[in-house]
């Protein structure tokens, strides 16, 4: 039978089914890491996600014989378009069975929706902002995914190319082996940087204190650091407040490194956390009845993998060795806790400066992902 595509109402009930389809499609896949269902649903609900103040979105599902066979969300970030002078729509949350009619129908629906709103290009997969998942996996399908990244089947890129989509940018990811001892050269560099620029590393044991003293400054620093990166959408004050409440309570504070100057002004931050991969796989994306227990154990118990979530440094301190301070601080804690590997977040392929910091460690590039573009 032919494929039918329906616009999905932005209600909790309908979006829960929408998110669940994306999880069910990967049932039994040994590398897929499901999202927390409530988190994805809240991202797509206008009354929950403050990005809807400047974004509009529409989700679609494809059906054959009444059975769901694909999904996709179209997003228009009006604030970013006004800033760039472009007329770009994004697509995200895309999943489909290996069927040309299904993928064609889904993307036709998004292109029509975006074209009716004056858009001229479609890019993705991307979310509302950089705080959402982005980048279609094109290498590393046999590697375990992470909480912060998208996993997709190997047939996805083939469909994109068949439909005429072309590369817009690539990101790479690395798996780093934690050494038994931090290299002496690394230690010397870090201690020189601390002394030369009169900096210090601050540690916290209270999430409340982090929020009060550096919560807002942390996200404003992210805005400042990432301003020139591909597709970056600056976080508004409401988004900052939203993410402070969402994330800062759930960090393992030992694994957060905050660098300040002599006046206690924030200079840089490195955020890492124990891998949630195994816990999310056990939870199936659900907090209840037992998902919360798996996640809590992963966060508080022994975990031999950490995820490097982000590093942000004030522009005037970049290229001055400040990045070394995060590993000077954190690597010793990883060694103490028996951590064996670290997973990097997405790094633009041309950002060789960031990638060069892994030269001090045994590492391998194990995943690559892509943002595609197509004229509407």
N, C-alpha and C positions, 0 to 999 in steps of 0.2 A: 504494500500500500504506500501511497505518497506520504510525504512528511508535512506535518502541520506545525506552524510556529505560532506561539501565543505570547503576548505580553503578560508578564507576571505582576500582579498587584503588589505594591510595597507594603505587605502586611507580614506580621511575624509568622503566621500560619503558613502562608504561601512561600515565603522566603526560606523557612525551615525545610520544606520539601525540596526547594531549589538547591540548597546547600547539601542536603542529604544525597541528592543524585550524584553530586561530584564525589562524595565518599564511596557510595555504592559502586560506582564505575571502576574503582580500583580494588575492589574486594579480592583479597588473596595476593595482591601484588607485594613482593617482599621489600620494595624500596619506597613505597608511598607513605607519607606522614599526613594524617588527616588534620584539618584545622579544628579548633573548638567551634562547634556549630553556633553557639550563641554569639561568639565573636564575629564570625562572618555575617550572621544575620543582622547584628547591630551595625556593622559597617554599611549595610545596604538599606537600613531603615532611616528615612529622613529625620524622624524625631529623635534619633539616637546619635547620628553622626554629624558633628558640626560642619563637616566639609560641604554639606548640602546648602549652606549659606551662600556658596559661590559655585556649586556644582549642580548639574542635573544628571539624572541617570534613569535607565530603563533596562530591566532584566527580561530576557526572553527564554522560553523553553521550547524545544522541538519534541514532537511526539510522532510516533508511528503506531497505528492500531491502538491508540490510547495509552501507549507506554512511552515514558520519557526516554529520549535517546540523545539529548544534547542540551546545553545551556550556554548563555553568554549574557554579559551586561555591557551596555553602551554607556559611556560617561563623557560628559563635556565639562571641563574645568574652565569656567568662564573667566576667572581671575587670571589664570595662567595665559589664556588666549589673549586677553586684553594687554597683558604685559609683553607678550612676544609678538603680537600683531598677526598671529596665525589663526587659522580656523580648523583646529584639530579636534577630533573626537578620539576617545580611547575605547578599547575593548578590554575587558577583564573577566575573571571568573569563568573562563571558557573551558568547556569539556564536551566531548562528543565521542560517539562510537566511530569506528573506522568505516565511514560511509560517506561518499562524496555528496550525495543528496542532502545528508544531514548537515555537514559543514557548510555547504553552499547556502542552504536555507537560513541557517543561523546568521551568517555574515551578511546575507542579503537583507535580513530584518534590521540589523544594526546599521548598515549603510543607508538604508531608506530612512530610518529614524534620525540619523545624524544629518543626512542631506536635507531633510525637511527643515532642519534648524540652521541651515546655512553653512554647514561644515564642508570642507573640501578634502580633508585627509583623515584616514583612520590609522591609529598607531596602537601597539600593544603587543602582548598583554601588559597592562598597567592598571593601577587602581586610581583612587581619587587623589592620593598624594603618595610620597615615597614611604610613608608609614605602612602602606599596603603592599601586598605581594606583587612582584613584577618580573617579567622576563620568562620567555618560554624555553624550557630545557631543550638543547640541541645536541649536547654531548654529556655523557655521564649517566646514562639511563640505568646502569647496573650499580650505581652508587646510592647509598641510603640518603634520603632527603633530610631536610631540617625543618624546624618550626617556622623559620623566617623565609622559606623559599617555596616555589611552585615545583611540583613534580608532574610530569605528563608523559604519556606513552610516546614511543619513537615515531609513530605515524603522524603525530601532530605537525611537525615541521614540513612533512611531505605535503600535507593538505594546504598549508600556508603558501608554499611555493607554487603548487598547482593553481591556486586561486589568484596568483599574481602578486602576492605580498613579497616585499624585498627587505633585506636587512636595513635597519635604521641604526642600531648600535648593538654591541655585544658586551656582556659582563662575564667575568671569569671568577672562579672560586677555588680555594686551596684548602688542602688538609695538611696541617702542620703537626709534626711530631714534637712533643714537649721533651726537651733534653733532661738528662739526669741532673745537670747543673747549668745555670745560666752562664753563657760564655763570658769570660773575663772582659773581653773587649766591649761587650754590651754594657756591662756594669760600669766600666770606666767612662764610657760615653755618657751614660745617664747621670753619673755623679758630677761630671764636668758641667752638663747642662743645668743641673739643679743649682750649682754654685754660681755659674756665669750669669744666669738670668734671675737669680734670687727667687727661685721657685720652691714649692714644697708640695708633697703628695698628701692629700687629706683622705682619711678613712672614716667611715661612719658605721655605727651599730644600730642606728634608729632611722627607719624610712621616714618617719615624721620630720626628723631634723634635716634630712636630705631635701625633702619637699620645701621646708621653710627657708632653708639657707640657699639652696641652689636649684630647686625644681624649675622655676621659670627661667632662670639664667641658662640652665642646661639646654632647654629646647630653643631658646633664642640663639645660643651658640651653634646648635645644629643648623638653624636657618642661615647663619652667617657663613658657616663652613661649607655648606652644600649648595649655596646660592647659584653657582655657575655650572652645576652638574646637570647631566641630561634629564630633562623632564621634571626638574625639581619644582615643587609647588610650596612656597613659603607657608609655614604654619601660622595661623591667626592666633590671637589671644585666646579665643574660645577653644580652638583645637589644642593649644598648649595646656590649658586647664583640664581638658578632657583626657589628654595623654598622661598628665601628671597623676590623675586619679586612677587611670587604667593600669599603668605600668610600674610606677615606683614602689608600690607596696609589694610587688612580686619579685623584686630583684634579690639575688644573694649579694648582700652588700660587700662582703669580702672581695667579690669579683668585679666591683666597680671602683675605678681609679679616677680620682678628681685631682687635677693639678691647678694650683692657685699661685698668684704672685704675692709679693710682700704685703700687699694691701688686702689680701684674701679675695681678690677678684678672680673669677673663673677664667682660666687660660685654656684648659683642655679637659676632656673627659673620655675615658675608655670604658665601655660597658660590655661585659661578657656575662654569661650565665651557664649553669650546667645544662647539657643537652636535654631537651624535652622529647626527643624523638621516640625513644622506647615507650615513655609514658603516654604520649599521644596515640601511639599505635595500639596500646592496651586499652585506652579509653574509648577508641572508636569515635572520637570527637565529642563525647558526652561527659559532662562533669558528674552526673549521677547515674547509677548509684555509687560506683566506685572510681570513676575517673579522677575525682579530686584527690583520692588517696594516692594513685599512681603519680600524679603531678607533684604532690607534696613530697613524696619519697624521692623523686628525681631532683627536686630543688634542694632538699635538706640532707639527703643521704649521700652515700658514695657514688660518684659518677666519673667515669674515666674519659669523658668527652665534654669539652666546653664549646659553646657557640660564641664567637666574637661578633657581637651585635652591631656595634658602631664605635668609631673613633672620630672625635671632632676637636679641632684645634683652631684657635683664633688665627685669622689669616696672617697677622704680623708675626706670629710665632712659628708658622709653618716653615719647613726647611731649616729649622734650627735645632733639630734633634729632640723635640718635645715628645714625638711618638715613642722614642726609646724609653721614656719614663713609665709608660703604661706597662710595657713588658718587663721592665726592671721591677715594678711593683707586683704585677699579676703572675708572671711566670714562676716566681718563687712560691707563690701561694698554690699554683697548680702542682708544682713539684711536691709541696708539703701534703697535698690532698690526693696524690697518686693519679693525677690526670695524665693521660697518655697522648691525647690528640686534641687539637683545636680546629674548629671549622670556621673559615672566614665567611663574612657576608659577601654580597655582590660587590665586585670592583670593576669599574669600566676597563675594558681591555687596553685602552691607551693610557691608563693612569699608572705608568711605570714607576712613578715615585712611591706610590703606596705599595705596589707589589715588591719593590726592592727591599722593603723592611723584612720580608720573609727569607732573605738571603742568609741571615744569621742562623736559620733553622733548617733542619731537614724538612722538605715540603714537596708536595706535588699538586699540580693543577688537575683537578678531577671532575670539574663540571664547567660547562659553558652554557649561557642562556642568551636569548636574543629578543630584542624589540623589533617588530616588523612595521612596515608602512605601506599603505596603498591609497592612491588617489580615489576619491569617491566619484 
